[in-house]
Amino acid sequence: SGTRMDPSCYQTINFAQATARCAIAGKRLCTDAEVEADIGVLTGCSHDDRHVWTSTFTTTRCVDTL
């Protein structure tokens, strides 16, 4: 479901749900390159500093790079 701030913002959905929500809105998931280039920064839902789903497929597991 959406957040209390904006019912169109979703924070706890899986990849398939995120892909479907984007399609319903006539949009798509960003690629890794777009996320790394901050293409979506300040565009809504306050996900700027959160892990988000992307359309880029990888077989690599997540690794903390901090």
Disulfide bonds with the S-S distance in Angstrom:
Cys9-Cys45 1.86
